[in-house]
Each structure stands twice: as C-alpha cells, then as structure tokens.
Amino acid sequence: MSPDFDVIIVGGGPAGLFCAWELSRSDLSVLILEKGDDINQRTNLTSGLGGAGAFSDGKLTLSPETGGHLKDYLGEEATCELIDYVDRLYLEFGAPSKIYGVGDEVEPLKRKAALSGLRLIPVPIRHLGTDRCRAILTKLKEDLGNNVSIAIETEARKVMVEEGTVKGVETGGGQRLSCRYLVLAPGREGASWLSQEARELGLSAENNPVDVGVRVEVPAPVMAPLTDVLYEAKLEYFSSSFDDRVRTFCMCPEGEVIVETTGGDDPVTTVNGQSYSTKKTPNTNFALLISSNFTKPFHEPIAYGKYLARLANMLSGGVLIQRLVDLKTGHRSTQERIERSIVQPTLPGATPGDLSFVLPYRHLTGILEMLDAMDKLAPGVTSRHTLLYGVEVKFYSYRLSLSSVLETEVGNLFAIGDGAGLTRGLVQASGSGVVVAREIMRRAK
Ligand SMILES: Cc1cc2nc3c(=O)[nH]c(=O)nc-3n(C[C@H](O)[C@H](O)[C@H](O)COP(=O)(O)OP(=O)(O)OC[C@H]3O[C@@H](n4cnc5c(N)ncnc54)[C@H](O)[C@@H]3O)c2cc1C
C-alpha cells in the first residue's frame, strides 16, 4: 500500500518551511504538521507557522562559525555555499540589501576589544527586524508548491518505526499518518519532545553545553560605537575566576526585551530580545550567556536550564529585573529604584527582585566580570542604571547523532533545526531544511 505522503515535516519554523519550499521543486507529496496557529493568526512567540523565526529579531548571520554546527556535517565550503543560497532566498522574499560587520571600521574595534580582554568575532549580518521576519516567512509559505499541504494545530506525538526504518507519525488526535521520509523540525518548543522520542527509539545523542545567563539593557548610545558598525557585537570572554566562557548573544540595538514561554506541556518563562526595522526604543539589549559543561556525562541539560528558569518564575511570576548597582551591593531592586533609573525597562511587566537568589555564584561572577571588560570597550555598560533581566536560557543543549545528510540512526528519519541541537539561528536552521530536502529528492529519483 502506498503511504499517505512521500514526506512529512514536523514543525513549520524556518527549518521545516525551507525544507518544504525546496521540496516544492519536486513532485513529491509533502505534509507539514504544525502544532501552533497559522502565521497570521498566531500570538505565541515560539509556536505556530513560521516558528520562533516569525517573531525573531531577524538577524541573518552569514557565517559558518555562528548560528549552528552545520560545518561539522557538511564541511566549510559546502556550508558557505548553503548560507549563500539561503541568503539569496531571504533577499528574494524581501530582506534588505545592507550588510553590517564588514569594512574598514571593524579591525580597530577588534583591536580595542583585545585590549579589554575580549575577543570580538566579526560576522556579516543582514538585519530583517521582527516585522519583516513574519512578512518574509509569509511570502515563503505562499510560494510553496501545490504538492505541499499544511496541517495547522496538529501536533506530532509519536514517531512510527518498523525494522529500523521510519513508517510515519501519530498525531496528538490519534491519527496515524504514513510516509516514506519523516523530517523532525520541532525547534526549541519541541526540543524536550524530540529528546524523549529519541530516547524511546534508542537514538544516540550528545549534550551541548548549557547556556544560561541574563539579558542586559543599557541606553542605546552606550553600545552605538559597536552596533552602528557591527549591528551585533559578538564578544567572547573567559572568566578569570572560573575560566568559563561568557559571550554576548542576540544584541538588539534600539530594541525591546520580551518574554518567551517555551517547553510544550511543561512550559517555563524566560527572557529574550527583539527589534523592529522601523519602531525604535531608546535602549539596546543583549544576552550574556555562560556555557557550562558540568560533569561528564551530563544527561539533563534541558532540565537544568528549566530548573533555573523555574526559580526565577517562582520568585517573580515570570521575569526578574534588577539594577546592576543593586546586584553588586547585595540589594533587591524595588519598583521605586527601577523608576529612578535613567534606563527605563522596555519590558515593564518584569518583577523587581534579586538575581542572586536564582543564578549560581559561578554564573553571576562570570557575568559581572564580562560586564567590567565590556565597559572598557563601550563605557557606560557598568553604569549603576544598567538593568539585568533573568533568566535567559537556550534550550538547544541536546544534540542528536546525525549523518552528513542529517539522517538519524533510523532509516529515512531526518532531524533539523534548533530542536535537534543542530542549529541556533535562522540561516543555519533554514539551510538544514534545504540539505535534507535535496537528499530526499536525490533518494526519491
Ligand atoms: C525572540 C527571538 C529572537 C530571535 N532572534 C534571532 C535572530 O535575530 N537571528 C537568528 O538567526 N535567530 C534568532 N532567533 C532564533 C531563531 O528564531 C531560531 O533559530 C529558528 O527559528 C529555528 O528554526 P526551527 O525551524 O528549527 O525551529 P522553530 O522556529 O522554533 O520552529 C519549530 C516549530 O515546530 C513546532 N512544533 C514543535 N513541536 C511540534 C510537534 N510535536 N508537532 C508539530 N509541531 C511542532 C513549533 O510550534 C514551532 O512552530 C530568535 C528566537 C527568538 C525566540
């Protein structure tokens, strides 16, 4: 009996959508299962057609060194070609032509960073902005071929496997859909689900380091010497106390701090940032994340991240906010102190409190050391008014074992994007979808 579909894709984020778009060039029948709402109806930040990508800040980082591990599977040259291909598609669907992070002004900043004890990693960046992200992914969806169907509000629950080969997927409503190829692209929203399924199927995996930290908010002019040239200053520091790697992540010039709820059936509230191409705020925000490897083996990176997020949720009902001066002097921030600050929070719903009740001493030490180093490069970063929000956690700590074409140890079962721990950003997530689509088209010939 022929299967219901040639290809089923679980998750309609950038990884799933780019996979489907590439498959539009074939006559294979394709079904996307997306547990959230359609792209123009959704309100959830991380779930719904377009995935986390639809509300992301939309920085396209055009380098194989950032935003994922594709280079480990494809090699550097093929990854660069793939990034070019994906970038051209984003341009075709409406990305702006300006690229940050290239040109003569970058080298002096690198030198200044080195003198401050920081490594500046310049990356060519195209900035879409949150508003354009959704518009671009909508156009991509509209451009999908007639061979692609989308089932909205349909959750994949169980991967069906027989004799080492994938057979299909069972939905939350109990429907059993058969297919020849199954592509899992559930993003961070479905990372816990994917790791659970992988465990049940006996798939091997390794753990990425756990990335946890805070989001920092300063007046935009403080960061302008960096952000005007680079848009996002990717800075790396190794703490002198513990030798931990601390890095900036997702810088949002003139952006806003936002709340993110992830984790499917077992959600936690964390913090993130975004900026629009037109609407501007007086502040710039960025995350400071610490990568920790803990013990070896360490089996529960996602649970660890959730545990810290839960502590912040328990104390604040969501997100905690604290002035830097209060953290340094051992005081809980209060509403009154925050109101006196010259940096007014762009996330007004955050609860004033004390981050030292949430983050381990080792993490806080790394964060404070890094802020001191950054202050030499961008004076004002350690002002008493600087705001810290907690916690920011990146749930891509689980990394499935995949072949060079991103196939799992089960035949014709592929895993792509952030949920597989393979990528951490729009370009590589989208690119991973293209890789798998091409492989499926090659096999199906
Ligand atoms: C606020 C914010 C800002 C960001 N800014 C940037 C940025 O500036 N630059 C950048 O490169 N990246 C950014 N990112 C990250 C970027 O959005 C992700 O890397 C990218 O979206 C990952 O794509 P994905 O397709 O793997 O997963 P996602 O985009 O997370 O999509 C996964 C989809 O799968 C669905 N799903 C999950 N489980 C199931 C299931 N069991 N059944 C059916 N559907 C399921 C989810 O509902 C979701 O819609 C940002 C993310 C956020 C949240």
The ligand as a Tripos MOL2 file, in Angstrom:
@<TRIPOS>MOLECULE
LIG
   53    58     1     0     0
SMALL
NO_CHARGES

@<TRIPOS>ATOM
      1 C1         12.7630   36.2960   20.4110 C.3       1 LIG1
      2 C2         13.6830   35.5630   19.4960 C.ar      1 LIG1
      3 C3         14.6100   36.2980   18.7630 C.ar      1 LIG1
      4 C4         15.4630   35.6160   17.8730 C.ar      1 LIG1
      5 N1         16.3220   36.3470   17.1040 N.ar      1 LIG1
      6 C5         17.0940   35.7280   16.1820 C.ar      1 LIG1
      7 C6         17.9420   36.4750   15.3120 C.ar      1 LIG1
      8 O1         17.9650   37.6870   15.3470 O.2       1 LIG1
      9 N2         18.7050   35.7880   14.4180 N.ar      1 LIG1
     10 C7         18.6700   34.4230   14.3200 C.ar      1 LIG1
     11 O2         19.3820   33.8760   13.4680 O.2       1 LIG1
     12 N3         17.8740   33.6930   15.1260 N.ar      1 LIG1
     13 C8         17.0910   34.3110   16.0450 C.ar      1 LIG1
     14 N4         16.2720   33.5710   16.8580 N.ar      1 LIG1
     15 C9         16.3380   32.1170   16.7490 C.3       1 LIG1
     16 C10        15.5500   31.6280   15.5420 C.3       1 LIG1
     17 O3         14.2320   32.0740   15.6050 O.3       1 LIG1
     18 C11        15.6250   30.0930   15.5300 C.3       1 LIG1
     19 O4         16.9760   29.7050   15.4330 O.3       1 LIG1
     20 C12        14.8600   29.4690   14.3770 C.3       1 LIG1
     21 O5         13.5280   29.9090   14.3390 O.3       1 LIG1
     22 C13        14.8970   27.9360   14.4810 C.3       1 LIG1
     23 O6         14.1230   27.3910   13.4780 O.3       1 LIG1
     24 P1         13.4580   25.9270   13.6210 P.3       1 LIG1
     25 O7         12.6330   25.7640   12.4010 O.co2     1 LIG1
     26 O8         14.4980   24.9550   13.9340 O.co2     1 LIG1
     27 O9         12.5210   25.9900   14.9010 O.3       1 LIG1
     28 P2         11.3430   26.9730   15.3170 P.3       1 LIG1
     29 O10        11.4330   28.2620   14.5850 O.co2     1 LIG1
     30 O11        11.3750   27.0020   16.7790 O.co2     1 LIG1
     31 O12        10.0260   26.2250   14.7960 O.3       1 LIG1
     32 C14         9.6230   24.9850   15.2960 C.3       1 LIG1
     33 C15         8.1260   24.8150   15.0890 C.3       1 LIG1
     34 O13         7.7880   23.4590   15.3690 O.3       1 LIG1
     35 C16         6.5350   23.4180   16.0230 C.3       1 LIG1
     36 N5          6.4630   22.1610   16.7950 N.ar      1 LIG1
     37 C17         7.1650   21.8160   17.8880 C.ar      1 LIG1
     38 N6          6.8720   20.5640   18.2870 N.ar      1 LIG1
     39 C18         5.9150   20.1070   17.4280 C.ar      1 LIG1
     40 C19         5.1920   18.8900   17.3230 C.ar      1 LIG1
     41 N7          5.3970   17.8800   18.1830 N.pl3     1 LIG1
     42 N8          4.2760   18.7740   16.3330 N.ar      1 LIG1
     43 C20         4.0500   19.7920   15.4410 C.ar      1 LIG1
     44 N9          4.7110   20.9740   15.5030 N.ar      1 LIG1
     45 C21         5.6550   21.1300   16.4770 C.ar      1 LIG1
     46 C22         6.5470   24.6400   16.9270 C.3       1 LIG1
     47 O14         5.2140   25.0110   17.2500 O.3       1 LIG1
     48 C23         7.2680   25.6640   16.0300 C.3       1 LIG1
     49 O15         6.3530   26.4240   15.2750 O.3       1 LIG1
     50 C24        15.4130   34.2040   17.7570 C.ar      1 LIG1
     51 C25        14.4910   33.4740   18.5190 C.ar      1 LIG1
     52 C26        13.6230   34.1450   19.3780 C.ar      1 LIG1
     53 C27        12.6450   33.3480   20.1740 C.3       1 LIG1
@<TRIPOS>BOND
     1     1     2 1
     2     2     3 ar
     3     2    52 ar
     4     3     4 ar
     5     4     5 ar
     6     4    50 ar
     7     5     6 ar
     8     6     7 ar
     9     6    13 1
    10     7     8 2
    11     7     9 ar
    12     9    10 ar
    13    10    11 2
    14    10    12 ar
    15    12    13 ar
    16    13    14 ar
    17    14    15 1
    18    14    50 ar
    19    15    16 1
    20    16    17 1
    21    16    18 1
    22    18    19 1
    23    18    20 1
    24    20    21 1
    25    20    22 1
    26    22    23 1
    27    23    24 1
    28    24    25 2
    29    24    26 1
    30    24    27 1
    31    27    28 1
    32    28    29 2
    33    28    30 1
    34    28    31 1
    35    31    32 1
    36    32    33 1
    37    33    34 1
    38    33    48 1
    39    34    35 1
    40    35    36 1
    41    35    46 1
    42    36    37 ar
    43    36    45 ar
    44    37    38 ar
    45    38    39 ar
    46    39    40 ar
    47    39    45 ar
    48    40    41 1
    49    40    42 ar
    50    42    43 ar
    51    43    44 ar
    52    44    45 ar
    53    46    47 1
    54    46    48 1
    55    48    49 1
    56    50    51 ar
    57    51    52 ar
    58    52    53 1
@<TRIPOS>SUBSTRUCTURE
     1 LIG1         1 GROUP 0 **** ****
